Amino acid sequence: NTNLDEAIDILSSTLETIPTWNSPVLIIGDINIDCLETNRNNNQLQETLNSYNITRHQLPPTRITPNTATSIDMVCSNQIPCKPTVNVINTFISDHTGQLVTLNNNNKLNPFDQIMYSRHFTDRNLELLNRLLKLETWNDILGLETVEDTYNTFLRTLTYNMDVACPHTRTRKRKPQQPTVLNQETMEKRNQFLAAQEKYLLTGSHENKAKATEKKREYDIHLKNQRKLKTSEHINNAENKSKAIWNIINKERHKSKNGNDTIKLSNNGTLISDPLKVADHFNKFFANVANNTLLQATYDGHLVKRPSTIHNIQDTLTLSPTIEQEVRKNIQTMKQKNSAGFDDISTKLIKACKDHLILPLTNIINKSFAQGIFPTKLKLAKVYPKLKKGDPTQASNYRPISLLPAISKIIEKIVLSRLLNHLNTNNLLPQEQHGFMGGKSTSTGLTSIVEYLIKAIDKGDTTTAIFLDFTKAFDCLSHDMLVKKLKARGVVGKTADWFTSYLTDRMQTVEIRSTTQGVTTKTTSTPLPVS
C-alpha cells in the first residue's frame, strides 16, 4: 500500500504539470492494479484519474496464469478527439499480453514536419561570411564590360562564399514552438505551488489544502499575466500589427491554415496532390492568367487614344550614376527579413554584409543604368500560391506571392527615387492620385472623397460616383503601353531601354513543399482596351 500511495502521488504530481483540461492525454503501462476487482487500490486509482477527467478503459485479463487471470495493465485517456481502440493480443514475449492502442486521427498531417535543405544565417555564420568577403577584391568583376557578365560573376563569387560559411544543411521543418513564459519568477511560483501541493498530499489537512489552492491561484494568475505580456510584445514588435493580431486570434481558435504544403488541385476532373504536379499546374496557370483574362474581356474594339507626348516637360529622365553612400542608405532602409528568392540572398544577409558588398553592387547598378539593361537573373521570381477564398482545389482561387531577389529591390529603390523626382519636377502626377504616393494612402483618398461630397451637398449639387474593380488588373497591364506612357513623359533613350528590359522576359518558378517546378517566362504585352 505504501508503494501504491507513492506511485499515485507521483502520477498526480505529473498530471498537475499537464493542462489536462485542453490537452489530449494517453497513459499506458503496467500498474499492477486489477481493474476487474472492486477494492481500495482500484478505487484510489480511479478517484485520482477522475480528478483529472481521465478514464481507465476496461480491458479483459492481461496476465493469465494457470491459477489467476488479472487485468493489471492499463490504458487511460481523457477527452481525446477520437476515442482510442484497444485490442489485447498475445505476443508470447512475456507473461503479459500486449495492448495495441489505435487512434483514428482524422486530422491532417502536420504540413510543417518535413525534411528540407536550407541555409542557416546565424550570427556565427554571418561573421564567417563577412571575413571571407573581406578578402575579396572584386577586381574580376570591376573590369568586366557588360552588366550581365558582371552580375553573374558577382553572384557566383557570393554564392561560393555562402556555400563555405552558410552551406545548405538537411533540416526538419517543424511547427513553430509556442513562445515560453518561463523565467526566474515563474519557476519560483511553480515550485512554491508544487511544494504546497506535495505537503497537502502528505498531510491531507484542510489548512495545507487551502495553502495549495492559494499557491495554485497565484501561479495561474502569474502565467496569465506573462502570456498577456508576451502577446503585447509580439504585436508591438510586428511589422504588420493587424496580421499579428489575427495570427494570435486564429492560433487561439486552433484555426488550421491551408498552407501550400497540403494543396490538392483539380486538374481536368482529377485531384492531384504530388508537389511536382501541383507546382507545374500553378506555374502554367499563373503564367497564362493575364492572357486568359484578356481573352474573356468584351469591348467594342475602340481604343481611347491619348496624346503621344505631354507638353511642358522641362527635361527628360536620365538614370544618373549612383554612389556608395546612396547604395548604403537604401540598404539600411530595407526591412530585415529571412525570406529570399532563388539565390538564397535575403535582406538580412545584405544588411549584415553591406560593408563588403557595396563596392560591387554600386558597380553593377551603374553598368545597368549606362547600358539600359536589367540583369536577367534578377528577373526570376520564386512564387508561392496563397488561397484567397473559395474552393481550395481550384487554381483560380489562389493568388501568387512572389519572392524576388533582394538585390533587385535595391536597384528598384534607386530608380524609383529618380523617377519620382522627375515626375514631381514636371508636375506629371495628379493631385487626385493617392495610391503608391509617399504621405498618401487609401485613408487620405477616402478623406478627399468625403470632403468633396460634403461640399457638393452643401451647395445643393447632385453627386455621382463610379467605382471600378478590375479583374487581375496588375497582371493584365500591357508592358508595351507602360513604356509608351513613360516615353510620353520624358523617359527616353537608355532610360526607356532600361524600363523595357526591366519589364520583359520575366520568369517565375512555383515552389510547393520546397519543390520547384519549371521556369516559365511571364510577359504581358497584349494591348488593353484603354490607353
Secondary structure by P-SEA (a helix, b strand, c coil): caaaaaaaaaaaaaaaacccccbbbbbbcccccccccccaaaaaaaaaaaaacccccccccccccccccccccccccccccbbbbbbbbbcccccbbbbbbbbbccccccccbbbbbbbbbcaaaaaaaaaaaaacccccccccccaaaaaaaaaaaaaaaaaacccbbbbbbccccccccccaaaaaaaaaaaaaaaaaaacccaaaaaaaaaaaaaaaaaaaaaaaaaaaaaaaacccaaaaaaaaaaaaaccccccccbbbbbccccccccaaaaaaaaaaaaaaaaaaaaaaccccccccccccccccccbbbbbccccaaaaaaaaaacccccccccccccaaaaaaaccccaaaaaaaaaaaaaaccccccccccbbbbbbccccccccccccccccccaaaaaaaaaaaaaaaaaaaaacccccccccccccccaaaaaaaaaaaaaaaaaabbbbbbbbbbbccccccccaaaaaaaaaaacccaaaaaaaaaaccbbbbbbbcccccccbbbbbbccccccc
